[in-house]
Amino acid sequence: MTAELANEAIQLLRQMIAIPSFSKEEKEIADFLEQYLTERGYVVFRHLNNIWLQSPGFDVSRPTILLNSHLDTVKPGSSWIRNPFEASLENGKLFGLGSNDAGASLVSLLQVFFYLTQRTQPYNLIFAATAEEEISGKNGIEIMLQEFPKVDFAIVGEPTGMNMAIAERGLMVIDATVTGKSGHAAREEGENAIYKALDAINWFRNYRFAKVSPLLGPVKMTVTQINGGIQHNMIPDKCTFVVDVRSNELYSNEEILEIIRENVDCRIEPRSVRLCSTATQLDHPIIKRAQQMNLTLYGSPTLSDQALMPFPSVKIGPGDSARSHTADEYVLVEEIEKGIEVYIQLLDGLQI
């Protein structure tokens, strides 16, 4: 049965690879998937470039599990040797843009939805193929959470080697501005904004947050860009820098922001505070079943649509995150087969 489901998943993935689906440009692939599902007799729901299905006999008195992965891809880099939009199968490897991130997860979860909804389950299922994940856009899973019925738990399909990420770091990007006073560099005048910025940058480099996550470790802050001055003989009156903040589940982004503002003498403006760290408790039924299956549990340093989900979730899927966004991206056929098998073992008959 698993081999048959995997074969169907691979055939669908090969068709999807041929359709460019960059973030914010997912209409064509959403059209294709909508037609694919409609032709198979499913009632397909759509909002913008997001497609979803609900299990037959959906009952609001039962809990609901969301199976979610994304339609969009990054753009291919110049170092691709193969045609990124031509799926090629070589020695058990399926090459193509989005094959690994996250097409393999998406088609595997869809086959799992087909399989599970043909059997009696103690929960409702929603399958959702969503847009704009690669840019954390607002017209993907975030807007869809307003459209779905109440969700109690989610499986987020991303390439994890079918290891289970039960926690995930959040992200907050900060624009910092330090102001000084201009003057001539040859005279003792002005107030050098770059020198003033050094104190703030040094604080970001050395500050350690008190609460350390057993899964994700400490909050991590890194100054990644700096800009100041307009010419060599003029004291700079402005210096700006960017800080990449990777939160753990023990702090909200708002809490981190408050600590930063209490400690640095500059203007701090977050680009967004909506991408928070997430973690699912170890006593959750999905975690217990994963432990019974001897799956590896871990905390993920990378961001996904989990950051936008206000309910328990885990990240798990076929493929290897190290292949994501790389030239000649591929997924192994056996990874898709294993992914479908593990998903079914995790979910079939699960009580949440």
N, C-alpha and C positions, 0 to 999 in steps of 0.2 A: 504493500500500500504506500509506504513512504517513497519508494522509488518512482511509483506512478505520479504521486503528487509533485515530487522533485522535477520530474520530466516536464510536467505542465508548467511549473514555476520557471524553469529554464527557458522554455519556448517563449513565454510571456516576457521574460527579462530581455531576451534577444531582440524582440520587437520594440521594447521600450528604449533600449540603448540607441536605436536608430533615430530616435526623436530628440532633438536638442531640448533641454529643459532647465535652462539656467534660472537662477532665482529671479522672481518677478516675471519670468517668461515661460511659465508652465502651462499656458492655455492649450497648446497642441497636445501635450502628453495627457492632460486632464481630459480633453476631448476623446482621445484614444481610449483611455481607461474606462471612461463613462460608457462608450459604445461597446467595448469588450464585455463589460459586466451586464449591460442591458441585453445584449444578444444571448447571454446565458440565462436570461430570465429573472435577473435580480432587480429589485426596486432600488434605484440608485439615487442618492441624495447628493446635491452639489451646492456649494456656495463659493463664488469666485473660482479659484483654481484648486479647490479642495473637493475631494470625492470621499463619500463614506457610505457604508452599508450597516444595517441593523439586523440582528438575528430575527428570524421569523418568530411570531408569537411574543414579541417584546413585551415584557411585563414589568411595569414600574415598581411593583412590590418586591422584585428581586434585585440583588446587586448587579452592577454593570461593569464589565471589564472592557477597556479600550485597547485595541491592537493598532498601534500607530507607527508609521514610518513616513519618510518624506520623498516627494517627487523631484525636488530640485537638485541640481548639481552645481559645482563650481565650473568655471570655464577651463578648458584644457590648456595646459602650458605648452610652450613652444618645443619642449623636448620630447613630445609624443612621437614615436616612430610609426605606430599604427594609426589608422583612421579612428579617432575616438568614438565615432558614431556608427562604426561597422563592427558588430559583435562577431568575434572569431573564437572558435573553440579549438584549443591546441593542448594536447597532453593533459586533459582534465582541467584546464584553466579557461574560463570564459573572460575574454578581454573586452573592454569597452568602458567609456566614461559613465560613471555611476553604477557600474557592476557591483562594486564592493561597498560604496557609500552613496546611497544605502539601498540600491535596487535589489540586492539579494535578500535583505531583510524584508523589504516591502512585498515581494512576490511570495516569499516563504510565509509571511503572516497571512497573506490573502488565502493561500492554500489551506492553512491551518483554520482560518475562519470557515472556509467551505466544509472542511472535515468536521469541525466541532459542532457546527450548526445542524449537521445531519444526525447528531446524537443528542439525547436529552442531557442538558446541563443545568446546574443549580444557579445559573447566572445568565444575564443577557450579554451579548457580545456586540461591540461596534468595531468595525474595521474602518480606519481612516488613512487615506493617502493625502498628505497635506503639503502645502507650498512654503517657500521662503525659510526653510530651516537653516540653510547655510548662512543666512544673513540675520538670523533671529528676527525676521520681519513680523509685522503686526497683522498681515493678511494670511497667516498660516494657522498653526494650532491655536494661537492666542485668540483669534476671532472665532475659531471653530468651537471653542469651549462655551461660547455663548449660544451655539446652535444645537449642540448635543443634548440629549437627556442627561440627568445627573450621572456622573461617572464616579465609581468607587475605587478603581484601581486601573493602572495602565502598564502595558508592556510597550516599551519604546524600542523599535528595531534600529539598531546601529551595529556596525561591525565590532564585535567583542570576542570573537572566537568561541561564542556560546558560553563564555564566562559571564557571570551576572554582576553588573554594577548596581549595588544597592545604595550607593551615595554618589553624588556628583558635585564637583565644584561649581560655584556661581561665578559670575563675571561682572565687574563694574569698571568702566573706563572713566578716568578723571582727567579733566583739563584744569591745570593749575596755572595761575597768573601771579607774578610778583612784579610790583611797580617800584620804580626808583625815581631819580631826577636826572635829566640829561645835563651834560656839560662837556667841556673840551678835555680830551684825554691828556693834553700836555700840562694842564693846570690842576690844582687840588680843588676841584669843584664837582658838583653833582653827587648822585647817590647811585652806585652801580647795582642795577637790578640782578645781574648775573651773580655777583657775590652774595647778594641777599638770598637768591634762590638756592645757593649751595647748602645753606643750613636746612632748608626744607627737604632738599633732595637727600641729604645725609640722614634726616629723620626717617624718611621712607626706606632708606637702605637698612637701617639698624633697628627699627622698632619691631618688637615681637608681641603679638597679641597673646593674652594670657590663656585662652581656651584652645586646646589642641584636640582635634578630632582623631579618634583611634583609626578611622578609615581614610580620612583625607589629609591628616596632618594639620599644620598651622595655616592661618591665613597668609597668603603670599602677595607681596606688593613689589612691583618692579617698575622703575622709571625707564620708559622705552623711547621717548623722544624729548628733545630740548631745542629751543630756538630763542635767540636773543641778540640784540644789536643790529644796527643797519650799516655802520661803516667803522673803519679801524680807528679813527681819531675822535670818536664821539662816545661819551659814557652812556651805556644803554639804560634807558628809563623803563624798559619792559623786558621781562623774560618769561617765557611760557614753557611748560613741560607737560608730558602726558604720563599718567601712571596706570598700569595694568594691575587690577586687584582681583585676585582669585580667592573667593571666600570659601569657608567651610560651613557646615550646617549649623554650627554653634553660634553664628552671628548672622543677622540680617544685613543686607547692604546698607540700610539706614543706620544701623548701629555702628557699622564700620565708618560710615561717613561722619557721624557725630564725633567719634574718637579722633579721626584725622583733623577735623576742624578745630578741635580743642588743643591740638599740638603743633600745628604749623601756621606760620604768619604769612598767608597768601590767600588769594581767592580760589576756592575749590568748587568746581562745577562738574557734577557727574553727568555723563551723557545719558545714562539710564540707571535706574535702581531696580528694574523689573526682573533681571536675570539672576535669580537667587540660587543658592546651594540647596540641594535636596537630599533627603535620606529616608529610607524606609526601615521601620523598626524590625529587629531581629525576630520578634515573635509573630510577624505577619505570616499568614498561611503560605504565601508564595515562597518566602524565605525558608520556612521549614521544609517544604517539599524540595526546594533546591538543595538543601543540605542532605536530605535523604537520597538524592540523586548524585551526591558528591560533586556538585558543580562548584567551581571556584567563585567565591564572593570577594568583591573588592570595591574600592572607592575610585571613581574615575576623575582624572584631572581635566578632561575635555568636556565642553559644553554641548548640550543637545536641547531638544524641545522639552525635556524633563523640567528645565528651569522655569517653564511657564505653567506647569501643572500644579494646582493646589490640592492634590490628592496623592496618596502613595503610588509610587511607580518604581519600576526597575528598567535598566537598559541592558538589552541582550540581543545578539543577532549573529548571523553567519558572516564570515569574513574577518579581516585583520585591519584594525584602525591604522596600522603603519602603512597600509597601501592607499589610504584615503588621500585624495588630492595629489596623487603622484602620476607621473607619466606612465602610460601603458597599464593603467589600473586593471586589476582582474580579481575574480573570485573563483575558488575551486568548486567544481561540481559537487564533490563530496562534502564540502562545507554547507551547501544548500540542503543536501540530503540529511545531514546531521542536524542542521538547524530546524527543519520541519519536525524531525523525530523528537528533539528535545522540547520544542514548543508544545507539542501534543502531550508529552509526558508531564510537563509542568501544569498544563491547563485542564486536561480532560478530567472532569468530575471534581475540580477544585472547589472547596467550600471557603468563601471569603466573608 
